[in-house]
Amino acid sequence: MSRKNYVFTSESVSEGHPDKLCDQISDAILDTLLAEESQARVAAEAFATSGMVVIGGEIGLSDKGRLASHMGRIGELARSVIRDIGYEQEKFHWNTCHVLNFLHEQSAHIWGGVETGGAGDQGIMFGYAVNETPELMPAPIQYAHAILRRLAEARKSGEQPTLGPDAKSQLSVRYEDGKPVEVTQIVVSHQHKDEAQTSDDIRAIVEPYVREVLPKEWLTGKTVWHVNPTGKFVIGGPDGDAGLTGRKIIVDTYGGSAPHGGGAFSGKDPTKVDRSAAYAARYLAKNVVAAGLAERCVIQLSYAIGVAEPLSIYADTYGTGAVTEAEIEAALRKVMDLTPNGIRTHLALNRPIYRRTAAYGHFGREPEADGGFSWERTDLVEALKAAV
């Protein structure tokens, strides 16, 4: 029996966090190539430190001339991402930082395995959904993201001009009878531009936005606040701490509330099941919960490189299921083609929709008109009900 009364903590980081900056550069490269060709192959990594961004990995287009042309624009693309995020610091400025590009063409051996319909790599992927928020996401991570998104809006609009791009949040949420009821501890560490600002000054800026985002009843007189607990936070971003693509996989997913297969998402085209199958697993888990087949559900999918069909499909409803896990597993095979090609087609993943995923979570977002966050749809509900 799952515990019903406990405190659970999740964290988020802002778009200006060094790791998230690298994720966004990697996904900007992916989007650029997918806009050129829907079958583009990309596995792009970025590393950022004071005054420098280094980019490496593999990319591929069917036309090698076009590929060479894009290679020459990688530096410009990275700078545009840094500018959009807002870095204009003395030691990390979009216009003056060095960008070193070591991308090369994808291995023909990998290309061949993928072109026959197989997975781009082996691995295990998890998807999760729970009925404790409208988005069917765990509350701690969903609201930790929401706080930082709202603060970024205030910063970029000019409403809070002294805030910098780098920030982190953390929520400790108390559960009673399995439902979130109270925030016991809240942490917000936010970069600021004015050396004279204190922790109290930053709390005065961020607290109204936190209260705007969180359910009113969750913040009480007992809630403990930690805002910039070390004092000043003026030096931020890659000038304060190096960044790397793929280093925030728990922030990207469920905040630790569910298992993770270990693979990162950003910079990988959808032939890589690390990304596409994780999206499919979330899609299936969300639809299981939306269909009322469980209050909480995790789905695991596994693949082998060059092999199309998943090696296994596993479901766990943590004792909340209206039907058995075996019935859910059988139904999932009926309602969706879970080969890599099937996933890409069903969710329309071969399009430039990825940079927007690279900050504030890949899940718990609204499906968008151009196909972004298609894995957040709940359009399998009726099919699942009919299949069990």
N, C-alpha and C positions, 0 to 999 in steps of 0.2 A: 504494500500500500504506500503510495506517495505521501510525503509529508504535506500537511495542510497549513501549518503555522511556522513561519520562518522569515528571515530577512535575506534578500538576494540583491547583489550589486552588479551593475554593468556600467561600462564607460563608453564615451564617444570622444572623437577628436574632430577638430574643425578642418575645413578645406585648406587652411594655411599650415596645418601640422606638416612637418617635413615628409613623413611617410605618405600622407595623403596628397601632397603636392606631387610626389613621384608617381603615385597611382594615376593622378589626373594627366600627367604628361604621357604616361604609357597608353592610357585610353584615348587621349587626343590623337596619338599616332595611329591607333587602331581605327578610330572614326575616319580619319583622313583617307586611309587606304580602303576602307569599306565603301566610302563615298565614291572612290575611283572604280572599285570592282567588288561586287558582292561576294566573290570567292577569295578575296585577299587572305593571305596567311600572315599572322602576326603573333610574335611572342616577344614583346618589347619590355625591357627593364630600365629603370632609371635610378640613379644614385645622386643625391644632392648634399652638398656641404657648403661651407662658407665661400661664396663667390663662384661656385662651380656646379654644373650638372653634367653627369656622365651617362650616356645612353648606350645600351647594348642589346643584343638579342638577334632574332631572326625575323625577316619579313619576306613576303613573296607576292608578286603579281604575275599574271600570265604574260604580260608585255614587259620585257626587261628594260626597254627604253623608258617607259613610264616609271618603272621602279627606280631607275637611276635619277630621274627628275625629282621624285619625292625625297630621295636620300639627301639631295642638296638643300631641301627646305626644312629639315628636321630642327635645326637650330632656331629658325624663325618661329616654328610651331611651339617649341618649348618656351621661348620667351613670351609668346602670347598667353600661354597658360599662367605663367608667373605673373604677368601683368594683370590678368583677370582676377587672380587671387588677391593681388594688392601689395606685392612686395616691392618697395622702393627704399629699402634700407641701405645704409652706406656700404655694408659688406654683403648684401644680397639684394640686388636691384635687377629688375627684368631687362634693363637696357645695357647693363655692364657685365653681368655674370658670364663666365665662359661656359659654352656648351660643347662638349666633346661627343661626337657621334661615332659609335663603333658597331652600328647595326650591319648585318650582312644577310645574304640570301638564305632562305630556309633550306635545310637539308632535303635533297631529292628523295631520300629514303623515307622521311616523314611524309613528304608530299604524296608519294605513291601510296602509302598506307591509307591516308585520308581520302584520296581521290577514289578509292574503291568502296568508300562508304564506311570505313572503319573509324573507331575513335582515334583522336589525335594523341592519346596517351592512356596509360592505365590509371586506375585510381578509384577511390570510393568517395561519394558525395552524399551529403545529408541535406534534407529540407525539413522545415519545422513550421508549425502553426499552433496557436493556442487562442482560446476565445476570451482573453482578458483585456484586449483593446479592440476598437473598431476595425483596425487593420489586421487583426488576428496575429499580432506580434507580442512577444514578451514586453511587459510594460517598462522595465528598467531601461532597456536599450532603446525602445521607441521614443521615450520621453527624453533620454539623454541626447539623442540626435536632435529632437525638436528644439531643445534649448539652444544648441549651437547654431542651428539653421536660423532661428529667430535673431540671435545676436549678430550673425553674419549679415542678415538683411539690414539691421540697424546700422551696422558699420558701413556697409557699401552704399547705403542711401545717403550717408552724410549725417544721419541722425545722431550717431555716436562717433564723432571723428577721432577721438583719442584712443579708440580700441584698435589693436593690431590684428593681423590675420591669424596668428597662432593661438589655439585655445584647446582646452580639454574640459570635459564634464564627467561627472560620475554620480550615479544615484543609487542609494541603498533603500530598497522598497520593502516594507513589511507586508507579509501576506497573512491573511486570516481566513481560515477555511478554504485555502487554495486561491483566494482572490486578493489582488493588490488593494490595500486600504490606506497606506500612509508612507510618506517619505521620512525615514529616520535620520538620514545624513545626506547632504548634498555638497558636492565639490565642484567649483568652477575655477579654473585657472586660465586667465585671459591676458594675453599680451596687451600692453598699453604703450603709448608713445611718449607720454609725459613723465619724466623722471620723478617729478614731485608727487605724483599720485600714490596714495597708500592703498593697502588692502581694503580699508573702509571706503575709500573713494570708489574703488572698482566694484565693491559690493553695492554701493548706492546706484551705480550704473546698471549692473546686470540683474539685480534682484527683481525689478519690475517686469523684465522680460521672462524671467523664470516663472514668476507668479502668473503671468499671462498664459504660459504654455501648459503648466501642470494643472490637473484637476484641483480645484480650490480646496476641497476637503482633505487632500493629501498633505498639505503643509499646515503644521500645527505649531503651537508654542513649544513643543518638544523637539521639533526638527532642528538639527544641528547644521549650521552653515560653515563651510570652509571656502572662502573666496580668496584666491591668491595667497594661500597659507604661508608661503615662504617670503612674502613681502613683494618686492618689485619683480616685474616680469616684462622688461623692456627689450632685452635681446631675445628674439624668437626666431622661428623658422630654421632653415638650414644653417644660419649663422650661429644658432645656439645649440643645435643638435642635428646630426646627420639624418638624412631620410633615405628610404629604400622602398621600391615597389614591392607590394605584397606582404608587408610586415604588420598589417592591421586586420588579419583575417577574422578575428572574433568581433571586432568593431564592425566589420563589413557584414556580418551575418546576424547572430542572435544573442550577442553579448554574453556568451557562455551558458545560456539556458538550454542549449542543445549540443549534441556532438558535432565535430567538424572533421572532415576527411583530411585536412592539412593543406589542400591546394588553394593558392590565391586566385583571384579573378582578374585583376586589372592587367591590361596589356596583352591579353590572350583572346584570339579570335574564337568564334563559337564552335569550331571543330574541336577545340580543347574542351573535353568533358569536365575538367576542373570547373569551368565556368558554365557551360550550357546545361550540363546534367545537374549541377547545383541549383540552377534556375528552375529546371524541370521538377526537381524534387520539392522545392518550395511551392511551386505551382500545384503539384499534386497534394501536398500536405494541406495547403490552404483550402483547396476545394473539398478535401475530406472533412475538414472542420466546418466549412461553410455549408456543407450538405447535411450537417447534423449527425454524421457518422461517428464523430468523436469530439470531445471538448479540447483534446490536445493530441497532436500526432507528429511523429517523426518518421520520415521516409529515408531509407538508404538505397542508393543505386551503386553498382560497381561495373567497371569496364576494363577491357584489355586493349592495348594499342593495336590498331588495325582490325579489330573485331567489332562488328556493328551491334549485335544484340547485347543488352546488359547481361552480365554474368549472374546477377542476383537482384531481387527486389525485396526489401524488408520493410515492414511497417510495425510501429509500436504506438499504441494509444494510451499507455500508462494506466490501464484499467478504466479508461473513460469511454471506451468504444460502445456504440450501440449495436455493432456487429463484431465478429471476430477479426483479428488481424489477417488471418488467412483469406477471409472473404475480401478484405480491402486489397490485399496484394493481388488477388485474382482480378478484381475489378480494375485496378490500375492498368494492367496489361491490356484490358479490353478498350479502355477509353482513350489511350494515347500510344502512339508509336514512339517507343523510347530508344530507338537507334539514334545515333548522332544526327543523321540526316532528318529523321522524323522529328526530333526535338527542334532543330533549326527551322524546319518548315512550319511546324505547328505554332511556334512562338515567334516566327518571323524574325529570327535573330541576325540574319545576314544584312544588317543595315547599320548606319552610323548612329547608334543610340547609347554609347557606352561611357563617354566622359561624364555624363550627368550621374552615373551610378557611383563614381569614384570618390564621393564624399557624402556623408550622412546616411550611409547604409544602402545596400543593394535590395533590401526587402522592406516591406511596410510602406511602400510609396504608391501613389496613385497611377494606374495605367494611363498612358498619354496617347494623344490622337495620332502621333506619328509612329506608334508601336513601341515607344519606350516603356519599360517596366511591364511588358506584356505578360510576364510570369506572375503578375499580381492580379490578373483577372480571375473571376470565379465562374467561368462559363462552362465548367465541367460538372456543375452540381447535379443537374438533372440526369446526365449520363451516368454518373456514379450511383445515384439512387436507383436507377434502373438496373445497374450491373450487379448489385449485391443481393 
